[in-house]
């Protein structure tokens, strides 16, 4: 019985670990033609008219480097570069960003292990609690990275999901 229990626990541990084996590593280019406009979410977060134009029309390239516990994303565009590190252990971290100020972020794998879900909680400029959820999924045999973004703001109807489509650079 002990052997059975030990074997079961070991296999369960391996299967849970195996759920997080989706690897997003690679260089990705934003497909502006097939992506949704991020305007609705950006407007609600207080983006300027110039930022809205830039966000909806700028060609971006992101490089993802994934290890067991960390996903590093470097995004570049004309006159723009940003590097973000996401912990993959499910721990909540506190970070600061110009647009949102202080926020918390937690990255978890979906139950089936094929999606990385990042949940950021912050306060809007009008002092309401908000939550931005970004779900990353690979499609087309790993050649397409789909980012689905949803914004929930306290006391407001949910904003429609925004899908940003990234193609693997060859």
Secondary structure, DSSP 4 states (H G I P E B T S, - for coil): -HHHHHHHHHHHHHHHHHHT-----EEEEE-TTTSPP-HHHHHHTT--HHHHHHHHH---EEEEEE-SSEEEEEEEETTEEEEEEEESS--EEEEEETTTEEEEEEEEE-TTSSEEEEEEEEE-TTS-EEEEEEEEEEEGGGTEEEEEEEEEETTSPPPPPEEEEEEE--
